[in-house]
Structures are given as structure tokens and as C-alpha cells.
Amino acid sequence: MAVLRSCLSLQLACASLTLTIASGASWAQKADLEFGRYLATECMTCHRSATAGGAIPNIFGMAEPRFIVLIKAYRDKQLPNPVMQSVASRLRDDEIDALAHFFAATKKQ
């Protein structure tokens, strides 16, 4: 009987931990989205008016991995564009991740 109670307690603890982790993940995703929205105000200055085939690309709906690779390439001066190099040079990895999450989740209005 004691073993059964122990197993039941362990199952309840695991279920509780799973719920805590799951709710934390959604909170973290929401936080990243809001942080990304906050950081994106500078990006919106130019990219809001982006058109297909124009000099400024549309980054709304861009896949997160692609966004991250491109911004890090500008930050590391592997892609030529002095404006983007300047903007990206000020971004930390967590900020780039938040921006990627925001733009992947956002459609152009």
C-alpha cells in the first residue's frame, strides 16, 4: 500500500511539473512576442513600406530561422548594407530571437 501511495504521489508530482513547464513555455512565448513587438518599432520605420521586388524586403511572416541567419549575417558584416549592419550590430542573440518570433507571427497590415 505504501508503494502504491508513493507511485501515486510521484505521478501527481510529474503531472504538476508538466503543467508548470507547459504554462511557463506559453508565458515565455508570449513574453518573446511582446519583447519582439517592442524591439520591432525601429524595424517598422523602413520595413512597413516594403514591397515585392523593392529594395527593402518584406520581413513580415518570415520564417524564424531565416530571419535569425540574415540578421546575424548583417551583425557580423557578412552581408553588405550599412544601415542593416548598424541596426543589427546593436542586437543581442535573445533580441534577434524575439524579433524573429514576432515577425514570423505577424502579417503585414
Buried (B, 14 or more C-beta within 10 A) or exposed (E): EEEEEEEEEEEEEEEEEEEEEEEEEEEEEEEBBEBBBEBBEEBEEBBBEBEEEEEEBBBBEBEBEEBBBBBBBBBEEEBEEEEBBEBBEEBEEEBBBBBBBBBBBBEEE
